[in-house]
Amino acid sequence: MKTLCTRAVTLTATLALAAVAAAACSPPSKNSSSQSSSGGTDAATATSAKDFGGMDALVKAAKAEGTLNVIALPPDWANYGKIIKAFEKKYGITIKSAQPDGASQDEINAAKQLKGTDRAPDVFDLGQSVALVNTDMFAPYTVANFDTVPQQFKDPKGTWVNDYGGIISIGYDSSKVPDVTSLADLLKPAYKGSVALNGDPTQAGAAFSGVVMAAVANGGSPDDVAPGVDFFVKLKKAGNFLPLDPTPATIESGQTPVVIDWDYTNAAETAKLPSWKVMVPKNAVVGGYYYQAINADAPHPAAARLWEEFLYSDEGQNLFLGGGARPVRADDMVKKGTIDKAAFKKLPPVQGSPVVPTQAQTEKAAKYLSKNWSKVTS
């Protein structure tokens, strides 16, 4: 990355239908610039567009900043490539995307390392386990459509808001391994050196939910993820666990024939690799939403808030849907007739009631994983 001195509950129908070289750079004068560009309003403390004097004033302030720093947003993940291009085209604001293949914890680390510089992330897109232990780094903000987000998927003050979700799935290359009919199949010799988990569950949301899925499939629950860790220990002992973070490149090259990841990420590969199939274990339907938040120390506070407005607009939510992710405002959009019906119909059906760990369950599971995941990696 170039150095610059001048980045709960069961799901509702929404899911049923989820060392940086900056020391030489002088910190920007964030407060003075945000105040002047927003008509006297301090953009860094604005909690809604009303604080700017309305949406038009927010847009003006964001355009004056001219830049938005995002991080850990792969172009193929939940349609973020198109979302970024659409935002840039709509507002004429340049988006600088850092570490596109980074994990949720990388976002937090970057914000801490780059604090006070103009390269710090303006916004976060985080897995639940990482988001909920870092809320002191977030700036409360309620978008215009805040009231249409179901209550269980947001902090009342807008400190964080879920944006899109999915179901944890197993994607596999049917030309290289047998069809997967259950999670237990992955322990068989036919899958030797083939099974990859998308990330480290102590740092990445997809991997965390993958362990929860394994727990549920093996008699555990979001309250007891030990069976999930035990499953991956068995997977490693069988020689089937592949300690490699999967990417579209590793999938298409055959390096990671089996990937445990969100359904929308796995489904995106079917368009590129005809032999790629996706399944969700019937006995372990685990869903989850990602957490959207503004960095309290965002170097471009007005642009950060405009980005949130865009993501929760019908346009932004439909763009998530276009990438196979399940937008958090789907129920409201269906009711109003603003949902992309064609894209909505393409969402794979879900059997049973997907379960998302509550905040308490997530915190408990995260503590267990921090102490026990080394059983798999060591």
Long-range contacts (C-beta under 8 A, 24 or more apart in sequence): 1-98, 1-99, 1-119, 3-119, 4-118, 4-119, 6-118, 7-69, 7-70, 7-71, 7-96, 7-97, 7-98, 7-99, 7-110, 7-114, 7-119, 7-120, 7-121, 7-122, 8-152, 8-153, 8-356, 8-357, 8-358, 8-359, 9-152, 9-356, 9-358, 10-353, 10-354, 10-355, 10-356, 11-165, 11-287, 11-353, 11-354, 11-355, 11-356, 12-150, 12-331, 13-330, 13-331, 13-334, 14-150, 14-165, 14-326, 14-327, 14-328, 14-329, 14-330, 14-331, 15-165, 15-166, 15-167, 15-287, 15-326, 15-350, 15-354, 16-350, 16-353, 16-354, 17-326, 17-330, 17-334, 17-344, 17-347, 17-350, 18-164, 18-165, 18-166, 18-167, 18-262, 18-263, 18-264, 18-287, 18-288, 18-289, 18-325, 18-326, 18-354, 19-113, 20-110, 20-113, 20-114, 20-119, 22-113, 22-114, 22-117, 22-119, 25-117, 25-118, 25-119, 27-116, 27-117, 27-118, 28-117, 28-118, 28-299, 30-297, 30-299, 30-301, 33-65, 34-61, 34-65, 34-301, 34-302, 36-64, 37-61, 37-64, 37-65, 37-302, 38-64, 38-302, 43-301, 43-302, 43-305, 44-139, 44-296, 44-298, 44-301, 45-139, 46-141, 46-301, 46-302, 46-305, 47-140, 47-141, 47-142, 47-157, 47-158, 48-141, 48-142, 48-143, 48-144, 49-143, 49-144, 49-305, 49-309, 52-302, 55-144, 55-309, 58-302, 58-305, 58-306, 58-309, 59-91, 59-306, 61-302, 62-91, 62-93, 62-300, 62-302, 62-303, 62-305, 62-306, 63-91, 63-92, 63-93, 64-302, 65-93, 65-300, 65-301, 65-302, 65-303, 66-93, 66-94, 66-300, 66-303, 67-93, 67-94, 67-95, 67-96, 67-118, 67-300, 67-303, 68-93, 68-94, 68-95, 68-96, 68-122, 68-123, 68-300, 68-303, 68-304, 68-306, 68-307, 69-95, 69-96, 69-98, 69-119, 69-120, 69-121, 69-122, 69-123, 69-298, 69-299, 69-300, 70-95, 70-96, 70-97, 70-98, 70-121, 70-122, 70-123, 70-125, 70-307, 71-97, 71-98, 71-99, 71-102, 71-106, 71-107, 71-110, 71-121, 71-124, 72-98, 72-99, 72-100, 72-101, 72-102, 72-103, 72-104, 72-106, 72-107, 72-125, 73-97, 73-100, 73-125, 74-100, 74-101, 74-247, 75-100, 76-248, 76-265, 76-268, 76-323, 77-265, 77-323, 78-164, 78-264, 78-265, 78-290, 78-320, 78-323, 78-324, 78-325, 79-319, 79-320, 79-321, 79-322, 79-323, 79-324, 79-325, 80-323, 82-319, 82-322, 82-323, 83-311, 83-316, 83-319, 83-320, 86-310, 86-315, 86-316, 86-319, 87-307, 87-310, 90-310, 91-306, 91-310, 93-303, 93-306, 101-245, 101-247, 103-127, 103-199, 103-200, 103-203, 103-204, 104-129, 104-130, 104-131, 104-203, 104-204, 104-205, 105-130, 105-202, 105-203, 105-204, 106-203, 108-134, 108-137, 111-137, 111-295, 111-297, 115-297, 116-297, 117-299, 118-299, 118-300, 119-299, 120-295, 120-297, 120-298, 120-299, 121-295, 121-298, 122-294, 122-295, 122-298, 122-299, 122-300, 122-301, 122-303, 122-304, 122-307, 123-292, 123-293, 123-294, 123-295, 123-298, 123-304, 123-307, 123-308, 124-291, 124-292, 124-293, 124-294, 124-295, 125-163, 125-290, 125-291, 125-292, 126-205, 126-290, 126-291, 126-293, 127-204, 127-205, 127-206, 127-208, 127-209, 127-288, 127-290, 127-291, 128-205, 128-208, 128-288, 128-289, 128-290, 128-291, 128-356, 128-357, 128-359, 128-362, 129-201, 129-202, 129-205, 129-208, 129-362, 129-363, 129-365, 129-366, 130-203, 130-205, 131-160, 131-291, 131-293, 132-291, 132-359, 132-362, 132-363, 133-363, 133-366, 135-159, 135-160, 135-293, 137-293, 137-295, 137-296, 137-297, 138-293, 138-294, 138-295, 138-296, 139-293, 139-294, 139-295, 139-296, 139-298, 139-301, 139-304, 141-294, 141-305, 141-308, 143-308, 143-309, 143-311, 143-312, 144-309, 144-312, 144-313, 145-312, 145-313, 145-329, 145-332, 146-312, 148-329, 148-332, 149-312, 149-328, 149-329, 150-328, 150-331, 153-289, 153-328, 159-293, 160-291, 160-292, 160-293, 161-291, 161-292, 161-293, 161-308, 161-312, 161-328, 162-289, 162-290, 162-291, 162-292, 162-328, 163-289, 163-290, 163-291, 163-292, 163-311, 163-312, 163-320, 163-327, 163-328, 164-289, 164-290, 164-317, 164-320, 164-325, 164-326, 164-327, 164-328, 165-287, 165-288, 165-289, 165-290, 165-325, 165-326, 165-328, 165-356, 166-262, 166-263, 166-264, 166-265, 166-287, 166-288, 166-324, 166-325, 166-326, 167-262, 167-263, 167-280, 167-285, 167-286, 167-287, 167-348, 167-350, 167-354, 168-206, 168-209, 168-210, 168-212, 168-213, 168-260, 168-261, 168-262, 168-263, 168-280, 168-284, 168-286, 168-287, 168-288, 169-260, 169-261, 169-262, 169-263, 169-266, 169-267, 169-278, 169-279, 169-280, 170-258, 170-259, 170-260, 170-266, 170-278, 170-279, 170-280, 170-281, 171-251, 171-258, 171-259, 171-260, 171-261, 171-265, 171-266, 171-267, 171-269, 171-276, 171-277, 171-278, 172-257, 172-258, 172-259, 172-276, 172-277, 172-279, 173-251, 173-254, 173-257, 173-258, 173-273, 173-275, 173-276, 173-277, 174-275, 174-276, 174-277, 175-275, 176-254, 176-257, 176-275, 177-257, 177-258, 179-277, 180-258, 180-277, 180-279, 181-279, 182-217, 182-281, 182-282, 182-283, 183-213, 183-214, 183-217, 183-218, 183-231, 183-281, 183-284, 184-217, 186-235, 186-240, 186-258, 187-234, 187-235, 187-238, 187-240, 188-240, 189-238, 191-240, 191-257, 191-258, 192-238, 192-239, 192-240, 193-239, 193-240, 193-242, 194-240, 194-242, 194-256, 194-257, 194-258, 195-235, 195-240, 195-241, 195-242, 195-258, 195-260, 196-242, 196-244, 196-245, 196-246, 196-250, 196-256, 196-258, 196-259, 196-260, 197-232, 197-241, 197-259, 197-260, 198-245, 198-246, 198-259, 198-260, 198-261, 198-262, 198-265, 199-245, 200-373, 200-377, 201-369, 201-373, 202-366, 202-369, 202-370, 202-373, 205-288, 205-290, 206-260, 206-261, 206-262, 206-265, 207-260, 208-362, 208-365, 208-366, 208-369, 209-262, 209-286, 209-287, 209-288, 210-260, 210-261, 211-365, 211-369, 212-286, 212-357, 212-365, 213-260, 213-281, 213-284, 213-286, 214-284, 216-283, 216-284, 216-286, 216-355, 217-281, 217-283, 217-284, 222-355, 222-357, 222-358, 222-361, 222-362, 222-365, 223-361, 223-364, 225-365, 225-368, 225-369, 226-368, 226-372, 229-368, 229-369, 229-372, 229-373, 229-375, 229-376, 232-376, 233-375, 233-376, 235-376, 236-376, 241-376, 243-377, 248-272, 251-276, 262-288, 262-325, 263-324, 263-348, 264-323, 264-324, 264-325, 264-326, 265-324, 267-324, 267-348, 268-323, 268-324, 278-348, 280-348, 280-350, 280-351, 282-351, 282-352, 285-350, 285-351, 285-352, 285-353, 285-354, 285-355, 286-354, 286-355, 286-356, 287-350, 287-354, 287-355, 287-356, 288-356, 288-357, 289-328, 289-356, 314-338, 318-343, 321-347
